[in-house]
Amino acid sequence: MTVDVHQSWKPFLQHEFGKPYFKDLIAFVSQEYNSHQCFPKASDIFNAFNHCHFDDTKVVIIGQDPYHGDGQANGLCFSVNDGIKHPPSLINIFKEIENDLGITYPLGGNLMAWADQGVLLLNATLTVRAHQAGSHQKEGWEQFTDNVIIELNKDNDPKVFVLWGNNAIKKELLITNPHHLVLSSSHPSPLSARHSFFGSKVFTKINDFLRKNSREIIDFKII
C-alpha cells in the first residue's frame, strides 16, 4: 500500500512513517486489502490530507471509522460518495446546518467542498473491512491520527476542533494550545443527537471564531 499524503503534511508526519508501529500498520492494511473487501478504496485512504493541506487547515472534525457499506466511504469522515444515500449521522449534520444556517438540505452527501476550504475531516481509523464496523481499530491508525492532532495543536494559526461523541471528546486532552477553540457535543447519530448536538449551532460558532481571528469562513453549502 502506498502512503500518499500531500507534501504539505510531510514535514509534520514523515517521522511517523518510519516508526515500527506504522510499518506494522501498513503491512496489516495491505494484507486486509489483498484478502478482503475494505473501504475506502486504497487510493482514497489519505483523501482527508490530500484535499485539506496542513497550512490551510482551519477546522478539524474528528470521526471514528469510515463507513463500511458498499460505495459509501471516500476518505473523509461523515462524507459519502456522490449518488450514495445519506447515512443517519450525515442526515442529522445536514439538519443541524439547515436549522443553524438556513442552508437547504442538500441532494449530495460528498463533503469534499468543505475539505477544499480547509476542513480536515479526520477519522480516528482510516480503513475498515466491509460490513464490519471497527474491524481496523487498535491496529495503529489511532496512534497515527493522534499525532496528526498533536502536530496541528502545535501550530499557532487559530483552528476549531470539533468533537462529536465520547470517542472524539477524549481527543481534547491532545488540544492544549490556547490559540485554538474546541467545540464538543453529543454525536450526530440518531441515538445521541438529541442530547446536545441538535441546537448546538456548531457551524455558526465555527465561523464566528474564524471571523474573529481573521480567517476565511467556511461555506457549508453542499450541492
C-alpha positions as CSV (number, residue, x, y, z in Angstrom):
1,M,0.0,0.0,0.0
2,T,1.3,3.4,-1.0
3,V,1.3,6.2,1.7
4,D,0.0,9.0,-0.5
5,V,0.0,12.2,1.7
6,H,0.1,15.7,0.2
7,Q,3.6,17.2,0.5
8,S,2.4,19.9,2.9
9,W,1.9,17.3,5.6
10,K,5.3,15.5,5.1
11,P,7.4,17.8,7.4
12,F,5.0,17.0,10.2
13,L,4.2,13.4,9.6
14,Q,7.3,12.0,7.8
15,H,8.8,10.9,11.1
16,E,5.8,8.7,11.8
17,F,6.1,6.8,8.5
18,G,9.4,5.2,9.6
19,K,8.3,4.1,13.1
20,P,7.8,0.3,13.7
21,Y,4.1,0.7,14.6
22,F,3.4,2.5,11.3
23,K,5.2,-0.1,9.2
24,D,3.2,-2.8,11.0
25,L,0.0,-0.9,10.4
26,I,0.7,-0.6,6.6
27,A,1.6,-4.3,6.5
28,F,-1.8,-5.1,8.2
29,V,-3.8,-2.8,5.9
30,S,-2.1,-4.2,2.8
31,Q,-2.9,-7.7,3.9
32,E,-6.5,-6.8,4.6
33,Y,-7.0,-5.1,1.2
34,N,-5.4,-8.1,-0.5
35,S,-7.6,-10.6,1.4
36,H,-10.9,-8.8,2.0
37,Q,-13.1,-6.1,0.6
38,C,-12.2,-2.9,2.5
39,F,-13.2,0.7,2.5
40,P,-12.4,3.3,1.3
41,K,-10.7,2.3,-1.9
42,A,-6.9,2.3,-1.4
43,S,-6.4,5.5,-3.4
44,D,-8.8,7.4,-1.1
45,I,-7.3,6.3,2.3
46,F,-5.5,9.6,2.7
47,N,-8.1,11.8,1.0
48,A,-8.5,14.0,4.1
49,F,-4.9,15.1,3.9
50,N,-4.8,15.5,0.1
51,H,-7.9,17.8,0.0
52,C,-7.0,19.8,3.1
53,H,-3.4,20.8,3.2
54,F,-1.6,21.5,6.5
55,D,-1.2,25.2,6.2
56,D,-4.8,25.6,5.0
57,T,-6.4,23.7,7.9
58,K,-8.8,25.9,9.8
59,V,-11.3,23.3,11.2
60,V,-10.8,19.7,12.3
61,I,-13.8,17.4,12.6
62,I,-13.0,14.1,14.1
63,G,-14.9,10.9,13.2
64,Q,-14.3,7.3,14.3
65,D,-14.4,4.8,11.4
66,P,-15.0,5.0,7.7
67,Y,-18.5,3.9,6.6
68,H,-18.4,0.2,6.0
69,G,-21.2,-0.1,3.4
70,D,-20.7,-0.6,-0.3
71,G,-19.6,2.6,-2.1
72,Q,-20.1,4.9,0.9
73,A,-16.6,5.9,2.2
74,N,-14.5,8.3,0.4
75,G,-11.7,9.0,2.9
76,L,-13.4,12.0,4.6
77,C,-15.2,11.4,7.9
78,F,-19.0,11.7,7.7
79,S,-18.8,12.1,3.9
80,V,-20.2,9.8,1.2
81,N,-19.6,9.5,-2.5
82,D,-21.9,11.2,-4.9
83,G,-25.1,9.4,-5.5
84,I,-25.0,7.5,-2.2
85,K,-27.9,7.5,0.2
86,H,-27.1,9.7,3.2
87,P,-26.3,7.7,6.4
88,P,-28.2,8.7,9.6
89,S,-25.4,10.8,11.1
90,L,-24.9,12.8,8.0
91,I,-28.6,13.4,7.7
92,N,-28.5,14.9,11.2
93,I,-25.5,17.0,10.3
94,F,-27.4,18.5,7.4
95,K,-30.5,19.0,9.5
96,E,-28.4,21.0,12.0
97,I,-26.9,23.1,9.2
98,E,-30.4,23.8,8.0
99,N,-31.6,24.8,11.4
100,D,-28.4,26.7,12.3
101,L,-27.6,28.5,9.0
102,G,-30.8,28.3,7.0
103,I,-29.0,26.3,4.2
104,T,-31.4,24.0,2.4
105,Y,-30.9,20.2,3.0
106,P,-28.7,19.1,0.0
107,L,-29.0,16.3,-2.5
108,G,-25.4,15.2,-2.3
109,G,-23.5,14.0,0.7
110,N,-19.9,14.5,-0.5
111,L,-18.2,16.9,1.8
112,M,-15.2,17.4,-0.5
113,A,-16.1,21.1,-0.8
114,W,-15.6,21.5,2.9
115,A,-12.2,19.8,2.8
116,D,-11.1,22.0,-0.1
117,Q,-11.8,25.1,2.1
118,G,-9.7,23.9,5.0
119,V,-11.8,21.5,6.9
120,L,-9.8,18.4,7.9
121,L,-12.4,15.6,8.0
122,L,-10.3,13.1,10.0
123,N,-11.4,9.6,11.1
124,A,-9.5,8.2,14.0
125,T,-9.2,5.0,12.0
126,L,-8.7,5.4,8.3
127,T,-9.8,2.0,7.0
128,V,-12.3,-0.7,7.7
129,R,-13.3,-4.2,6.4
130,A,-16.5,-4.2,4.5
131,H,-19.6,-4.5,6.7
132,Q,-17.6,-4.9,9.9
133,A,-17.6,-1.7,11.9
134,G,-14.4,-1.2,14.0
135,S,-12.6,-4.0,12.3
136,H,-9.4,-2.0,11.8
137,Q,-9.3,-0.3,15.1
138,K,-6.4,-0.8,17.5
139,E,-4.0,-1.7,14.7
140,G,-2.1,1.6,14.7
141,W,-4.3,4.1,13.0
142,E,-5.3,5.8,16.2
143,Q,-1.7,6.4,17.1
144,F,-1.1,8.0,13.7
145,T,-4.2,10.2,13.8
146,D,-3.5,11.3,17.4
147,N,-0.1,12.5,16.2
148,V,-1.9,14.4,13.4
149,I,-3.9,16.2,16.1
150,I,-0.8,16.9,18.1
151,E,1.0,18.4,15.2
152,L,-2.0,20.6,14.4
153,N,-2.2,21.6,18.0
154,K,1.4,22.8,18.0
155,D,0.7,25.2,15.1
156,N,-0.5,28.7,16.3
157,D,-2.8,29.5,13.4
158,P,-6.2,29.5,15.1
159,K,-8.2,26.4,14.4
160,V,-11.5,24.9,15.6
161,F,-11.5,21.3,16.7
162,V,-15.0,19.8,16.5
163,L,-15.5,16.8,18.8
164,W,-18.8,14.9,18.5
165,G,-19.4,12.0,20.8
166,N,-17.4,10.4,23.6
167,N,-14.7,8.9,21.5
168,A,-13.9,12.2,19.8
169,I,-14.2,14.2,23.1
170,K,-11.3,12.1,24.5
171,K,-9.1,13.8,22.0
172,E,-9.5,17.1,23.8
173,L,-6.5,16.0,26.0
174,L,-4.3,16.5,22.9
175,I,-5.5,20.0,22.3
176,T,-3.7,22.3,24.7
177,N,-2.8,25.4,22.6
178,P,-4.9,28.4,23.7
179,H,-4.9,29.7,20.1
180,H,-7.5,27.0,19.2
181,L,-11.1,26.5,20.0
182,V,-12.6,23.2,21.0
183,L,-16.4,22.6,20.3
184,S,-17.8,19.4,21.7
185,S,-21.3,17.8,21.8
186,S,-23.0,14.5,21.6
187,H,-22.6,12.5,18.4
188,P,-24.9,13.3,15.4
189,S,-26.0,9.6,15.4
190,P,-29.8,9.2,15.9
191,L,-29.0,7.5,19.2
192,S,-27.5,10.6,20.7
193,A,-28.1,13.7,18.5
194,R,-30.9,15.0,20.6
195,H,-28.7,15.2,23.8
196,S,-26.6,18.2,22.7
197,F,-25.8,18.0,19.0
198,F,-29.1,19.4,17.8
199,G,-29.3,23.1,18.6
200,S,-25.6,23.3,19.3
201,K,-25.2,25.9,16.5
202,V,-21.8,24.5,15.9
203,F,-21.5,25.8,12.4
204,T,-22.2,29.3,13.4
205,K,-19.7,29.0,16.3
206,I,-17.1,27.8,13.8
207,N,-17.5,30.7,11.5
208,D,-17.7,33.2,14.4
209,F,-14.3,32.0,15.6
210,L,-12.7,32.1,12.2
211,R,-14.1,35.6,11.5
212,K,-12.9,36.8,14.9
213,N,-9.4,35.5,14.1
214,S,-9.3,37.0,10.6
215,R,-9.5,33.6,8.9
216,E,-11.8,33.0,5.9
217,I,-15.1,31.4,7.0
218,I,-16.4,28.1,5.7
219,D,-19.2,27.9,3.2
220,F,-21.1,24.8,4.5
221,K,-23.4,24.6,1.5
222,I,-23.3,21.3,-0.4
223,I,-24.7,21.0,-3.9
